[in-house]
Each structure stands twice: as C-alpha cells, then as structure tokens.
Amino acid sequence: MNDVAPELAKKLPRHPSVPVVLMGWIGWMGRDLAFRGAGIGSMLLYDAISREAEASVGVYAICADAIDEDAAAFYRDHQFQPLVSRPQSLFLPMKTAMALVSGNAEAF
C-alpha cells in the first residue's frame, strides 16, 4: 500500500508498508457470457469481502488485481480504489468493507 493517493497516504500509519490481503481472481469464474449481467460476480465479490471483514486479520485493505479494464471498472463500481501508478491494482479499505457487510454503507 505504498502507492495510494497523497490524501489517503496522510491517514495511513508511518510504516514502510501497510498489510493488506490479496483477493483471488473472481473474474475467471465469470467468463460464461450467458451469465453476464446476472449479478453473479457481485455476489461472489460480496461473499469474499464479507469473509475478510468477519475474519480476525490485521489488514488495512482488501486488494484485487484486475485482468483488464472491464474488470477494473467492475471493482471500481464496487467501491475499490485504484493505486496511483497501477490503475488495474485496486483496494477496498477494511473500514469500508466492514460498513458494507454491516449494512452501514451503500452496497452492491
């Protein structure tokens, strides 16, 4: 998490790096075009986020590496933020993930 926007970097601890968890590739599961637009990707993403939010891990964010621009747009639509120099690497702060899971934020 060394590559975030300056306004966010000011809020992070002053350590060389901040711990995150890297999410697996959800995009590979949604390749069948017959199911595109059915919300399955959003359901899988919500399940992954809820599992991480409920786990007792000391991380700042959930990260995802998008395989292309369409995948990056999918993550951005679900409140992930791109890293500054790598826009296809995105992150969702755990604070946001926990709010999504608890129903205190706009969900998918």
C-alpha positions as a printed Julia matrix, in Angstrom:
108×3 Matrix{Float64}:
   0.0     0.0     0.0
   2.82    2.37   -0.82
   1.14    3.63   -3.98
  -2.01    5.4    -2.79
  -3.23    8.94   -3.39
  -1.44   11.56   -1.23
  -4.6    12.47    0.71
  -5.03    8.82    1.73
  -1.34    8.31    2.44
  -1.53   11.02    5.12
  -4.07    8.89    7.02
  -2.02    5.68    6.97
   0.49    4.62    9.64
   4.07    5.81    9.05
   5.47    2.37    8.25
   7.36    1.32    5.12
   4.33   -0.74    4.09
   0.8    -1.45    5.29
  -0.58   -5.01    5.46
  -3.31   -5.98    3.0
  -4.96   -9.18    1.84
  -4.94  -10.03   -1.87
  -8.2   -11.38   -3.22
  -8.19  -14.29   -5.67
  -9.3   -13.87   -9.25
 -13.08  -13.71   -9.2
 -13.07  -12.69  -12.87
 -12.06  -16.13  -14.06
 -15.31  -17.55  -12.65
 -17.49  -15.19  -14.66
 -16.31  -16.0   -18.16
 -19.5   -17.65  -19.46
 -21.23  -14.86  -21.37
 -24.63  -16.49  -20.85
 -24.43  -15.41  -17.2
 -23.06  -11.89  -17.79
 -25.23   -9.25  -16.11
 -26.88  -11.74  -13.75
 -25.09  -10.31  -10.7
 -23.08  -13.45  -10.0
 -19.77  -11.54   -9.95
 -21.19   -9.06   -7.44
 -22.44  -11.92   -5.26
 -19.03  -13.62   -5.34
 -17.3   -10.33   -4.54
 -19.67   -9.62   -1.64
 -19.05  -13.13   -0.28
 -15.27  -12.65   -0.44
 -15.49   -9.2     1.18
 -17.79  -10.44    3.94
 -15.46  -13.35    4.74
 -12.49  -10.99    5.02
 -14.44   -8.43    7.05
 -15.54  -11.1     9.53
 -12.08  -12.69    9.83
  -9.73  -11.63   12.58
  -6.91  -10.4    10.38
  -4.97   -7.21   10.96
  -5.0    -5.71    7.49
  -5.79   -2.23    6.22
  -7.43   -3.22    2.95
  -8.54   -5.91    0.54
  -6.65   -5.74   -2.77
  -7.55   -7.04   -6.2
  -5.57   -7.16   -9.44
  -7.92   -6.65  -12.38
  -7.08   -8.63  -15.52
  -8.29   -5.87  -17.87
 -10.07   -2.5   -17.91
 -13.53   -4.1   -17.75
 -12.53   -5.95  -14.58
 -11.02   -2.75  -13.11
 -14.31   -0.93  -13.83
 -16.19   -3.75  -12.07
 -14.08   -3.3    -8.93
 -14.39    0.5    -9.08
 -18.17    0.09   -9.32
 -17.92   -1.83   -6.04
 -16.06    0.96   -4.19
 -12.5    -0.28   -4.8
  -9.97    2.5    -5.37
  -7.09    2.22   -7.88
  -3.47    2.57   -6.9
  -1.81    5.68   -8.31
   0.72    4.15  -10.69
  -1.12    0.84  -11.28
  -4.79    1.57  -12.02
  -5.59   -2.12  -12.52
  -4.49   -2.84   -8.95
  -7.28   -1.71   -6.66
  -8.03   -1.74   -2.95
 -11.01   -1.55   -0.63
 -10.25   -0.28    2.89
 -11.39   -2.71    5.6
 -13.36    0.11    7.19
 -15.44    0.34    4.0
 -15.7    -3.45    3.73
 -16.99   -3.73    7.28
 -19.54   -0.96    6.66
 -20.74   -2.76    3.52
 -21.14   -6.05    5.35
 -22.93   -4.47    8.32
 -25.3    -2.57    6.05
 -23.97    0.87    7.05
 -22.79    1.75    3.55
 -24.21    1.64    0.06
 -23.97   -1.98   -1.0
 -23.69   -3.52   -4.42
